[in-house]
Amino acid sequence: MNKLLNRLVLGSALCGFASLANAAVLEVQAEIKPDPLNPGSAEIINNTPASGFCTEYPNTCNTRKIRSDSFNISFQSSGSIPVGQVIPFGIPATWRTFTVAHSSIPGATADIQIRIAGVGTRYRLSKTAQEIIGHPGGETDFGYHAILWAPSWAQAIPPCQSVNGTGQGAWGNGTDFSAFWLTPENVTTCPRYSRDYEIPGMSLQRLDVHYELRAVRPEQLISGNYEGSYTYSIGSDFDMGGLTASDPSMTFNLNLAVKQDVNVKMSADSVALAPKGGWMEWITHGRRPEKILGDLRFFILTSSPFKMDLSCSQPGVGTCLINNGTHEVPVDISVSLPSPWVDDADQPVARRPLKIGGAGLEHLKPAGLPTRQPSLLHFEVQQDSVATMHDDSSYRGTVNITFDSDI
């Protein structure tokens, strides 16, 4: 729970006082924690355990600061692959937008974008690469595979970018090869074709992807979990040419944990309550004031929604009390927030009562870009209570104002 608790001391004297079925699915666990001072730049952190290429070659991926997640989708050739046949390896590298919904707040949604920033696979030949090219000697396992393709699966045709290290990717069984390429936004395919030899048969054992996620308006996210899905089509979004896929689609199920912090700066930690115009009327004319009051400025240094609550060292009926040791009176507390802050009904917040339990202030949000103008807490002891207060006496009490982004 992301709370900011402000403790205020009030004082006065009468003389001065916040998955889809039948499709390959990846469960994505991610989190985002916007900086209250720069919330629009927040990045989504992917906590999903890596799989596929980057678990086989972790140093290669760590050096490039990438990750891979493997979908259990296979692709099978229907027969032999003749010389010159192209496997297009079509890739959806541009940003796509989908909607996620808050798991506990009905109607609270957000737009998330996803793109495929890297792609790879582990292919398997029906015969060893050495057998296909006629058993010549003198080559490494990597070299035999490289002879079959233009370019080698370890290489990438620009604008795709290579990830495999030199000589990296070939498995010792002679049939398997792992490859991965990065895909900038202008990529549509990372093609390769059989060069000089007919390949009697092959399959892609899986589909590995490096994907990027970003929130469209991270500053508007509410603390808690958001859930949503995005599905890519196999055959149109991912095009493997004549290879037959085991699944028609692949789905990302996103669970996004939002951890917003409320950043509030109070102008002081105490408030002196006094009559409007000061104490001179009482001092010089003996006129008891109609009410005593005081305001405290504070600044909301965040743009995330939050709620407010009140607790007291001396609780009364819904509000706090101040006392002189033998006598106590209630203090009415209210809050005013500057535009564009509004409540859950999109109404301005002006002298809104702040009660123990926070009723009416459970969801405060910006309707636009916050201006960093000051907010106000208002404290008032009403006339009927002032009339009972003891002369030549000081009244004190402590209130706690909580700003909580976990709404």
N, C-alpha and C positions, 0 to 999 in steps of 0.2 A: 504494500500500500504506500503510495507516494504522498505523504502529508507534510505540510509546513505548519507548525504550531507556533503561534505568537502569544506570548504572555504579557498582558497589560495590567498595570497597577492604576486603579482609579482612586483619586483622592479629592476631598473637598472640605472646606471649613466655611462656616457661615460668616467668617471674616477673611476668607480666602482659601481654593481647593484643586484558510481553503483545503466420394469416388464413384466414379461411374462404374457400372457393371459391364463385364465383357470388354474391358480395356485395361491396358497396363497403367498402373497408378503409382505415383511417388508421393509419400506423405512428407511434406516439407515442414520442418519446425524452424521458425525464425523469430527474431525479435527486433524491435526498434526502440531506441531511447533518445528522442529528440533533445537537443541542447536548448534549454529555455531562452538563451540569449541569441541563438541562431537556429531556430527549429526547422526552417525550410531546407536545411542542408543535411538532415538526418539520413543515415544509411541503414538499410536493412541488413542485419547480421544473420547469416544462414548457419543454424546449429544442427542441420541434418547430417547424420554420419555419412561420410563420403563412401563411394563404392566405384567399382570399375577401374578405369585406367589409372586414376590418381592413387588408388590403393596398391596397384602393381608397381607404379613408378612415383612414389611420394616425393622424392627429392626433385624430380623434374617439375612436378606441379608446384611444390613449395617455392622453388626458384622463381616461377612465373606468377606466383600468388593466385593460382586458380584451383578449382576443385572439380570433381566429376561425380555425377550420380548416374547409376546404371538402371535402365529400364529393361525388364525381361521381355524384350521383343526380338524375335529372330527373323531373318530374311533369307530365303532359300532360292537358289537358281533352279529353274525348271529343267535344265539340262546343261550341256556344256556351254562355255562362254567363248565365242569365236574370237579370233584375233581382231583387235580394233574395236570391240564392243565397249561402250561407255557405261560406267556406273556413275550417274550424275551426282549422287549424294546431295540432293537439294535440301537447303536448310532455311528455316524461318528466323533470320538474324535480326529483323527489325523489332521495335518495341510493340507489344500488344497490350491492351488495357482490359482489365476485368475488375469486377466488384467483389469486395469482401464485406461481410456483415458482422457487427459486434455480437458476441455470443450471449450477452445478457441484457443488452439495451435494445429493445425493438426499434427498428427504423434507423439505427445508427450504422451507416455504411461508409466505405471509403474506396477510392480507386487505386489499384495497384497495377504496375506495369511489369511485364516480363519479356525477356528476349533470350534467344539461344546464342550464347557468346562463345561456345566451343562445342565440338561434336567429335565422337570417335566410336570405335567398335573393336571387337576381336573377331577377325574372320577365320574361317576354317576351310581348307582345301580338301577335296575328296581324295587327293593323293599328295604326297610330299612335294614340296617345290622342287626338290632335287630330281624326283622321278619325272615330273612334268617336263623339265628341260633336258632329260636324257642322261642323267647320272654323270655329268662332268665332275671332275674333282677340283679341289683347290679353293672352293668358295666357303664362306661362313654360312651359317643358317640365315643370317640377315641378307647376305649377298644373293643366295638362291631366290629368296622372295623378291628382292629388288629387281632381278632380271625379268620377272614376269610382268611388271606393271610400268606404265608411263603416266605420271611419275611413280616412284616408289610410294607405298602407303605411309612411309615415314616423312615424306616431303609434302609440301602444300603448294598448290598453284595460287599465286596472288590473285585476289586480295586475301585468300585464306592464309593462315600463318602456321608454320610448323611448330610442333611441341616436342615430338620425339627427339631424343638425343641421338648422336651419331652411332649407328649400328644398333639402335634400341628398338625393340618391338617383337623380334622373332622369338618364338618359343622353341625349346629343344626337340619337340616332337616332329618338326619339319612341316607341319600343316597349319599351325596357328600363328597369327600375327596381330599384335595390338597396336592401334594407331589413334592419334588424336590431333585435331587441328583447332586453332582459334578462328572465330568467325566475326570479323568486324561488321558493323551495321550494313555496309554495302555489299556483303556477300549474299549470293543466291545459291551457288553450288560450289562444292569442292570435288570436282570430277576426277576420275582416273579410268584408264582403259587397259585391257590386256594388250601387251606390246607385241611379242613375237611368237607366242605359244598359245594354242587353244587350251583352255582350262576345263578339265572334264566335269567339274562341279565344285560349287563352293557355297558357303552360308555365312551370314553375319550372325554371330552368336548372341549379340546384345546391342543395345543402343546406349552409348554413354553421352551425357551432355554436361556442359558447364553453362549454367543459366544465371542471369542477373535479375534482381528484383529491385524495384524502387517504388516509393509511395509518391503519388501525385501531389498531395498536400499534407505532408507529415505533421505540420503544426496543428492540423484539425483532428488528428487521431485522439481518441479517448482511451485512457488507460484501461487495460483488460485484454481479452483475446478477440481477434477477428478471424473469421473463417471464410474461405471461398476457393473456387477451383477454376483452372483454365485447361482446356483440352486442345491439343494439336491433332490434326488429321495425318494419318500415315497414308501417303500416296499423293497428297497435294502439298501439305506443309513440309513433310519429309518425303522426298522423292528418291527412291532407290532404283528407278528404272524398271528393268524386267525382273527384279528380285521380288518374290512374294512374301509379304509380311505375315507374321503370326497373329497380329492384332491390328484392328483398323484405326486405333487412336492411342494417344498417350496423354495422361491427365496429371496435372500438378494439383494436389490438394494442399492448400496453404493454411497453416495455423500460425498466425502472427501475434506474438505477445507484445503489446504496447506498454512501455514503461515511461510515462510522462512524469516529469517533476514540475511542481508548482514553484515558481520563483517569485516571492513577494518581498518587497523592501518596505519596512515600516519607518516612518519619519521619527518616531520616538517609542519608548516602551512604557510611558506613563502619560496620563491625561489629567489635567487639573480642571475641575468643573467649577463654573462661576456663573453669576447672573449675566444676562445680556447687558452690555454696557458697564460691567464691573460691579464692584462692591460699594461704591461711594454713596449710593442712595440709602443703603442700610446704615453705613457708618455715619453719614451726616444727618439723615432724616429718620432713621429707625424704621425704614420701610422694608418689611420682609419681602424677598424676591418672589416673583410668580413661579419661576422654575430656575434650576441651575443646569448648565449644559457645557459641553465641550466637544470639539471635533478633533479627529486624528487623521492625518493624511497617510496614505500608503500607495505604493506603486506596484502594479502587476507586471512583472518582467517576464512574461510568458504569453503564449497565445493558445495554450491547451485548455480545454474545458475543465472546470473544477466545481466543487461544492464547498459551502462554508458551514461551519457548525460552531456552537458556543458551549463552553463549560465554565464553571465559576468556583472560586474558593468558598463562596456563600451563595448557593443557588436559591432562587425564589420560585415563583410560579412562572415558568417559561423564560425567566430572565435572571439577572444577577442582582445581588444586594450589596450595599455598602453600609458600614456601621461605625459607631463611635465607641464600641466596647459594650454598651448597654442597650443601644437602640439601633434599628436598621431600617433602611428604606430601599425600594427597588429602583433600578436604573434601566430605562428603556434604551435599547441599543438597536441601531439601524445602519444600513450600508448604502452608499451611492457609488455606482461604477460609471466610468465615462463611456461614451460611444466608442467602439461599436459593441461593447459588452451587453448581452441581453440574457433573459432567463430562457427556460425551456420552451416557453410560448412565444419567444422572440419579442418580448416586451422589455423596454428599458428598465434598468434597476436604479430607482431613485428613492432614497429613504425607505428602503425595504426592511421591515423588521427582521432582526437577527435573533432567533429564539434558540433556547436549548433544544437540540434535536435537529436544527437547521431547516425546519419546514419552510418551503417556498424558495429555498436557495440550494436545492439539490442538484441543479444543473445550470451552471453559468457558462456562457460560451461567447466567443467573438463572432459577430455577424460580418466582419470584414477584418482588415489588417489593424491590430491594436495600435493606438497612437502614443502610448506611454504617458498619457495624461494622468494626473493624480486621481485616486479614489479616496473616499472619505468614510470613516466610521463616525457615527453620531451617537453621543451619550447624553441622556436627559433624565433628570429627576423632576417629575411633574409637580404642579403647584400643590395638590393635596398632600403629597409626601413632604414637600419642603415645609409646609405649615406645621408638621409634627417634629421637625428636626430641632435638636437642642442648640440653643445659642452658645457661642464661645466654645464650639466643639468641632473636632475634625472627624470626618467620616472617610473610611477607606475600604477598598476591596480589590480583589484580583479576578480578572476575566481571562480566559484562554480562547483565542480565535483560531480555529483550524481551517486551513485551506487544503483541500484533498482532491487530487486528480483521479482517484479511484472512485468513479461515480457509477 
